[in-house]
Amino acid sequence: MNKYRNHLPQLGDRFFLTDGGIETTLIYHDHLDLPYFAAFHLLQTSQGESALRRYFQTYAEIAAHFHCGLILESPTWRASADWARRLNYTDEELARANRQAIDLLETVRDAFQTPRTPIVISGCLGPRGDGYSPENLMSSREATTYHSTQIDTFATTAADMVCAITMNYVEEAIGITRAAEQADMPVAISFTVETDGCLPTGQHLRGAIEQVDKETGGYPSYFMINCAHPSHFEAVLGDFEGGLARIKGLRANASRKSHAELDAATELDSGDPHELARQYAELVQRHPQLNVLGGCCGTDHRHIEKIAKACLPTQRLAS
């Protein structure tokens, strides 16, 4: 059942958490094998499905503790055709995996949702290419065609929305937005930026958001930033003018390292959870529209718990 598709509750002022860096948690903390960072591949076995359920239940417990909302982002960042083909999935098997991922989140929502803890289920989309660098760039039309299959599958499930994570060039974000509109699914677009606060293509974040809005009639429900440390993007946020005013969510990395440094790293950099939470709180205080907060690479439940503790009082004061 799509509980919130007609009106996403995070579009109001209420505080919502997301999970942390699912792939880095499963690989480095749970010691699970994720070829191509494909967390959805764990759904192939009962043990893998149990590991995913435990992972999401941890964040549901945190949200319940803080009496705040939660967005459950499906483990399907790599569950699109090109990546699945590398794992020898047929089209039917891939569609089944995407549906199974949402079904799993529905069981978590059924177990944890309360009036004080509304839970939104989001179908996660990832880039067709590498998440850190734009390669084999598609036109927006090509991106619509490519991502429509996964989005159309989510539209038949209990997913309330879709979210494109780690978008690194604007044409793919536009294509995803158009595919979501065609499927009548709300969509959030989350861009990643380099240490200078610009997209890997060099485009300014504000310009990227404004271009997506202009070419899609402002269809995205909101925008986010992910897979970058706050020190990489806090300066470009400025006064949240223009397109930046459309940003409602942050899923930052724990590490201050660049994408190139992270790509070459052999050990996980979990940063400082206390420092990261403090940086989030400062951003929320300056930009109170930020009400969807979680983590990306290197973050886990410790970071999210500290972010909630630091930001909830700030967000409530600002609202």
N, C-alpha and C positions, 0 to 999 in steps of 0.2 A: 504493500500500500504506500502510495506517495503522500505522506502526511503534509508536506510543506511546499509542494511544487508551485502552488498558486501564490504563496507568500512566504518567502524565506524569512524566518525569525531573526536571523543575524542582520537583516537590513534595518532593524531598529537599533536601539542603543544598548541592548543587552549584551553582556560579555560572553564570548564564545571561545573555547579552547579548541585546538586541533591536536593531533599527535605530534611526535617529534620526527626524527629521521628514521623512517621504518627500515630502509635497506641497511644503513650502517648499524642500527641496533641488532637486526637479525644476523648480520654477518659477524660483527665484532663482539657482541655480548652473548648472543645465543649460539654462535658458532655454526650457523647454517649456511649451506651452499646456495648462493643465488647467482646462477649464470646470467651474465648481462644485467645484473641488478634486478632481475625479474622476480619480484616477491610473489607475484601471482602463481608462479610455477610450484610453489609450496602446496597449492590446493590439489595437486596430483596425489597426495598421500594423506591419510588420516592424521599422521604425526605432524605434517606440515600445516594442515588446517588447524590443528589444535594449537600449534605455536602462534599462528596468526590470531586465533581467538583470544589467547592469553594476552597477546600484545595489545589488542584493542580494548580488552576488558580493563587493563591497567589504566588507560586514559579515561575510560568511563568512570572508574572509581575516583580518579582525581577530580573530574568534573562534578561528580556527586558530592564529594567532600566539600567543594567550594560553592556548591549550589549555583553553578553557572551552566551555560549551554555548552554543547559539544558538537563539532563537525567530524563525523567519521569518514575519512577519506579512503576509498577502496585501494587495495594493494595492487592496482592495475596500471601503474605508471608505464610499464613496459608491455602491456597487454594490447598492443596494436599489431597490425599484420606483419610488418617487416621484422620486428623483434621476435614475434611468435614463430615466424618461419625459421629463424635460426635455431629455435628449440623444437622444430619438427611438429608444430601444431597444424592441424587442418583448420579450415575456416570454421567448421562446426565445433571443433574442440576449443577454439579460441572464444567463440561466442558463449559456449558453455562455461568456460572459466570466468569470463566477465560477469555472467549471471550468478555464478556460484559465489564470487567475491561480494556481490551486493547481498545475496541471501545470508552470508555469514554476518555481515554488518547488521542486517535486520534482526538476527537473533540477539546481538549485543544490545541493540536499541530496545527490544522487547524486555530485556532483563533489567535495564538500567534507567530508562526514561521515566521521569516524573515531571509534574508541573514546574518544579524548580530547576529541573535539568532537561530542557528540551534537546533532542538529539536529531541532527540533520544528517542524512546519508548522501554522500557525494561520490559520483563516479569519476575517478581520477584518470586524466589523460596526460601522457607525456609527449615529448617531442619525437618526431619521426627519426631524427638523427641524434647526434650526441647532445647531452644535456648541457655541456659546458661550452661548446663552440658550435656555431651555425655551420652546417655543411650540407651539400646537395640541396641548396635552398629551393623550396617550392614556391610557386605562385600561390596567391590566396585561393584561386580556384582549385589548384591541385591539392592544397591542404584540406579544402572542404571535402573533396572526393575521398581523400585518404582517411580522414578522421570520422567521416559519416558512419562508417560501419560500426565502430565501437560506440559512438554516441547513440545510434539507433538501437543498439542492443541495450544500453542503459535505459533508454526510454521505455522499454518493455518490463522494467524491473521496479523495485521499490525505491530506486534512487530519486531523490528530490531535486537534484541538480547535477551538473558536471563541473569539474574544475580542471583547467589546463595548467599543469605545474611545470616550472622551469622552461618557460618560453624564452627563446633567445633571439628571435627575430620577428618582426611585426606581421609579415605575410601569413605565417603559420597561425598566429593568434587570430587574425582576421578570418582565416578559413575555418578554424574551429568554431568561432563565434557564429558564422553563417550556418555551419552544420548543426549547431545547437538550436538555432532559431528554427531551422527547417524541421527539427524533431520536437519543437515546442518544449525544450528543456532550458531552464535557467542556467547561466554559465558564469563562472568567475575565471578571470585570466590572471595568472601569476607570472610575472616576468622575473628573470634573473639578471643581475647586473655584475659588472666587473668592479675592481677596487676603486674606479673613478666614478662609480654610480651610473654609468651608461651601460646599455645593452652590449653584448659581445660584438654586435655589428658597428658599435660606435654611436648609435642613435641615443639621444637623450630620453630618459624614462618618460618625462612629461610628453615629449613628442610622440613616443610610441603609443601611449595611452590615448592621446588625442586623435591619432591616426586611426586606431581601432574604432573609437567612437564615431568618428566622421564617416568611415566606410561601412559601418554596420548600423547606423542610426542609433548609436548609444545602447545597443542590445545587452552588453554584459551587465550582470547585476552589480558587480563591483570588480575591482582589481586588487592584486596582492603583489608582494615582493617575496621571493624565496631564494634559497641557495646562495646567500651572500651575508656577510657579517654586518651588523648595524653600522660599524665604522666605515663601511664601503658606501653606504647610501644615505646616511643621516644628513649629510650636507646638501644633497641635491633635493631633499624634500622641501627645504625652504619654508615658506608659509602655506604650503599645500595649495598653491595657486593653479588655476587652469585644470588640466587633466589630473594633476596630482591629488586634487580633491576627491577623486574617485577611488582612491586607495583606502581599503578598509581592513586589510589583513597583512600580517607579517609572519613569515616562516623562515627565520634567519638561521644561518650556520652557526655552530658553536665556535668554529675556528676563524681567526682573522686571515688565514692564508688565502691566496688567490686561487682561482679555478685551476690554473696550471700547476700550482704547488700541491693542491689537493689531489689532482690527477696522478701526480708522481709519488704521492705519499704511500708508505707501506704500513704505517700505523695510524690508528684513529686519533684525531685531535678533538677531544671533547671540550676544549676551552675551559672557561670558568663559569659554572652555572650561576653563581651569585652575581658576577659581573654582567653576564648576559641579561639576567632578570632586571638588574638596575638600569641597563641601557634601554630595555623595553619600557620600563616604567617612565623614564625620561621622555621617550618618544610619545607614549600615550598621554602624558601630561601636556606636551606641546601640541599634540594632534589627537584630540579626544574622539575623533571619528574612528580611530583604530580600535576595533572591538573583536576582531578575529585573530587570535594569537596562538602560534604554535612554533614548531621548529623544523629544521631541515638537517643536513648532514652533520653528524656528530652529536646531535641532541638526543636525549632520551627522556624518560619520565621524570628524572631528577630536575632537568632544566624546565620542563613544563610546569612542574609543581611550584618551583621557585618563581617562574614568570607569573603564574596565577596569584601567588601570595603577594608579589610586589605590585602587580598591575590592577588587581581588583579594587583596592581602596582608591587608587589614583583615578581609575575609570569611573567609579561611582561618584567621586568628588566632582569630576569634570562634567558629568551628565546632568 
